[in-house]
Amino acid sequence: MIRLTLALLLLTPLAIGAQAPTPPKLVFAFELHAEVAPPLVVGDIAAGTRRIVQITGGTFEGPGFKGRVLPGGADWQVIHPDGFSELDTRYTIQTDTGKTVYVQNAGIRHAAPEVMKQLLAGQPVDPALVYFRTIPKFETAAPELQWLTRAVFIGVGQRNPSDVLIRFWRVE
């Protein structure tokens, strides 16, 4: 009885025509260009094909915040038979003032099968045809960069033949 009453209370505002809640605001944080090596194909596993894409460098820049992507990170991918891609990317960025930030960026990427085939073959594709989203987590000891560790971010990515572009937004 209590559960039913609670459910009715939660549903009543929407059921009687109240407006849906306002979505959170997104604030641009920074843009990152990661240079990448050709994929190393590990092979077929239970979920699909395992690939590792090494990150060889790059840059990033946002309001009051810029620097470089350090070499040595990688994207550990599982490509499902239909092209749907699970991404687990880990790398380090360094600000132009020498502060380092560890980034763990989980994501997914998918498109129509013919588009994914071109993308996975390293061919250019129209980014508007590809759903590429990430959820980054940042770690740093730098006091002035704690804003990265104390908010939720989303990334919107674009895979090019030799690099990846990701734009990050902070969720207010």
C-alpha positions as CSV (number, residue, x, y, z in Angstrom):
1,M,0.0,0.0,0.0
2,I,2.8,2.4,0.9
3,R,4.6,1.6,-2.3
4,L,1.5,2.2,-4.4
5,T,0.9,5.6,-2.6
6,L,4.6,6.6,-3.2
7,A,4.3,5.6,-6.8
8,L,1.2,7.7,-7.3
9,L,2.8,10.7,-5.6
10,L,5.8,10.4,-7.9
11,L,3.7,10.1,-11.0
12,T,1.0,12.6,-10.2
13,P,2.7,15.9,-11.4
14,L,3.4,14.4,-14.8
15,A,0.0,12.7,-15.1
16,I,-1.9,16.0,-14.5
17,G,0.0,17.9,-17.1
18,A,2.9,19.4,-15.2
19,Q,6.0,20.1,-17.2
20,A,8.9,17.6,-17.3
21,P,11.9,18.5,-15.1
22,T,14.5,20.9,-16.7
23,P,17.5,19.0,-17.9
24,P,20.9,20.0,-16.5
25,K,23.0,22.6,-18.3
26,L,26.2,21.6,-20.1
27,V,29.2,23.9,-19.9
28,F,32.1,23.5,-22.4
29,A,35.2,22.4,-20.6
30,F,37.8,21.6,-23.2
31,E,38.7,20.0,-26.6
32,L,41.2,17.3,-26.9
33,H,43.0,16.1,-30.0
34,A,44.7,12.7,-29.5
35,E,47.1,11.4,-32.1
36,V,46.8,7.6,-32.4
37,A,48.7,4.7,-33.9
38,P,47.1,2.1,-36.2
39,P,45.0,-0.4,-34.2
40,L,46.7,-3.5,-32.8
41,V,44.2,-6.3,-33.4
42,V,44.4,-8.9,-30.6
43,G,41.8,-11.1,-32.1
44,D,38.3,-12.5,-31.6
45,I,37.1,-12.9,-28.0
46,A,33.7,-13.9,-26.7
47,A,32.2,-10.4,-27.1
48,G,33.8,-9.5,-30.4
49,T,37.2,-8.3,-31.6
50,R,39.7,-6.9,-29.1
51,R,41.7,-4.0,-30.5
52,I,44.2,-1.7,-28.7
53,V,44.8,1.7,-30.1
54,Q,47.9,3.4,-28.7
55,I,47.8,7.2,-28.0
56,T,51.0,8.8,-29.3
57,G,50.5,12.4,-28.3
58,G,48.2,15.4,-28.9
59,T,47.0,18.6,-27.4
60,F,44.0,20.0,-25.4
61,E,42.6,23.4,-24.8
62,G,39.7,25.0,-23.0
63,P,38.9,28.2,-21.1
64,G,42.0,28.9,-19.0
65,F,43.3,25.4,-19.4
66,K,45.6,23.9,-22.1
67,G,48.5,21.5,-22.6
68,R,49.5,18.3,-24.3
69,V,48.4,14.6,-24.3
70,L,51.3,12.5,-23.2
71,P,52.3,9.5,-25.2
72,G,51.8,6.1,-23.6
73,G,48.0,5.8,-23.2
74,A,45.7,3.6,-25.2
75,D,42.1,2.7,-26.0
76,W,41.2,-0.9,-25.2
77,Q,38.3,-1.6,-27.5
78,V,35.9,-4.4,-28.0
79,I,34.2,-4.3,-31.5
80,H,31.0,-6.3,-31.6
81,P,30.2,-8.2,-34.9
82,D,27.7,-5.4,-35.9
83,G,30.4,-2.7,-35.4
84,F,29.1,-1.5,-32.0
85,S,32.3,-0.5,-30.1
86,E,32.9,-0.5,-26.4
87,L,35.8,1.9,-25.5
88,D,38.0,2.0,-22.4
89,T,40.6,4.7,-22.9
90,R,43.3,5.7,-20.4
91,Y,45.8,8.4,-20.8
92,T,47.6,11.3,-19.2
93,I,47.4,15.0,-20.0
94,Q,49.8,17.7,-18.9
95,T,48.9,21.3,-18.6
96,D,51.3,24.0,-20.0
97,T,52.1,24.7,-16.3
98,G,53.3,21.1,-15.8
99,K,50.3,19.7,-13.9
100,T,49.3,16.2,-14.8
101,V,45.9,14.7,-15.0
102,Y,45.0,11.0,-15.4
103,V,42.0,10.4,-17.6
104,Q,39.9,7.2,-17.8
105,N,37.4,7.6,-20.5
106,A,34.7,4.9,-21.0
107,G,32.6,5.2,-24.1
108,I,30.6,3.7,-26.9
109,R,30.6,4.3,-30.7
110,H,28.2,3.0,-33.3
111,A,26.7,3.9,-36.7
112,A,25.1,2.1,-39.7
113,P,27.1,-1.0,-40.6
114,E,28.6,0.4,-43.8
115,V,29.7,3.5,-41.9
116,M,31.3,1.5,-39.1
117,K,33.0,-0.7,-41.7
118,Q,34.7,2.4,-43.2
119,L,35.5,3.8,-39.8
120,L,37.1,0.6,-38.5
121,A,39.1,0.4,-41.8
122,G,40.7,3.8,-41.0
123,Q,38.7,5.6,-43.7
124,P,37.3,9.1,-43.2
125,V,33.5,9.2,-42.4
126,D,31.1,12.0,-41.7
127,P,31.1,12.5,-37.9
128,A,27.4,13.3,-38.0
129,L,26.7,9.7,-38.9
130,V,28.5,8.2,-35.9
131,Y,27.3,8.2,-32.3
132,F,30.5,8.5,-30.2
133,R,30.0,9.4,-26.5
134,T,32.2,9.1,-23.5
135,I,32.1,9.4,-19.7
136,P,35.5,10.6,-18.5
137,K,36.8,10.4,-15.0
138,F,39.7,12.7,-14.0
139,E,42.3,12.3,-11.3
140,T,44.9,14.9,-10.3
141,A,46.8,16.2,-7.3
142,A,46.8,19.8,-8.5
143,P,44.6,22.0,-6.3
144,E,43.8,24.3,-9.2
145,L,42.4,21.4,-11.2
146,Q,40.2,19.8,-8.6
147,W,37.2,21.1,-10.6
148,L,37.9,18.2,-12.9
149,T,37.5,15.7,-10.1
150,R,34.4,17.2,-8.6
151,A,32.0,17.2,-11.5
152,V,30.4,14.9,-14.0
153,F,31.5,15.3,-17.6
154,I,30.4,13.9,-21.0
155,G,32.5,13.7,-24.1
156,V,31.4,13.8,-27.7
157,G,34.0,12.2,-30.0
158,Q,35.0,12.1,-33.6
159,R,37.3,9.4,-35.0
160,N,39.5,10.5,-37.9
161,P,42.0,8.3,-39.7
162,S,45.0,9.3,-37.6
163,D,43.5,11.1,-34.6
164,V,40.6,11.4,-32.3
165,L,38.8,14.7,-31.4
166,I,36.8,14.8,-28.1
167,R,35.0,17.8,-26.8
168,F,34.2,17.6,-23.1
169,W,31.3,19.3,-21.3
170,R,30.8,19.6,-17.6
171,V,27.3,18.8,-16.3
172,E,26.0,21.6,-14.1
